[in-house]
Amino acid sequence: MVDIWGSIIIPTTISGQRPPTLDDLSEYELLRMGVEVIVVRDRWGNANRARNIGIAASRGQVICVIDDDVK
C-alpha cells in the first residue's frame, strides 16, 4: 500500500457524475504517487462545510482544496 502524503479535496454540487475537474486528473496515477482525491457532495449549500468535511476525512500531510469547475 502506498503512503498517502497529499490530499486533493473537491467540493461539488454535481450529483451522479464526475466533476469536470477530474477530467484532467488521473486518480489512479495520483494514488500511485501518494495523493488521494476526495470529492465531497455539497448538500448543504455551503462549500466551506463541504471543504471541512473533506479535510476531516483526508489522510495527507499536504492538503489542496479546489473547486469542481477548475480546469
JOSULMO-V842416 format. One record per backbone hydrogen bond with DSSP energy under -0.5 kcal/mol. NH is the residue of the N-H (numbers start at 0). CO is the residue of the C=O. If there is no record, write none. Layout:
BEGIN
nh={NH	NH}
co={CO	CO}
END
This chain:
BEGIN
nh={4	4	5	6	7	8	8	9	10	11	20	21	22	23	24	26	29	30	31	32	33	34	35	37	38	39	39	40	41	42	48	49	50	51	52	53	54	55	56	57	57	60	61	63	65	65	67	69}
co={2	33	33	61	35	6	63	37	65	39	67	18	19	20	21	24	25	26	27	28	30	29	5	7	36	9	37	38	11	40	45	45	46	47	48	49	50	51	52	53	54	4	4	6	8	63	10	66}
END
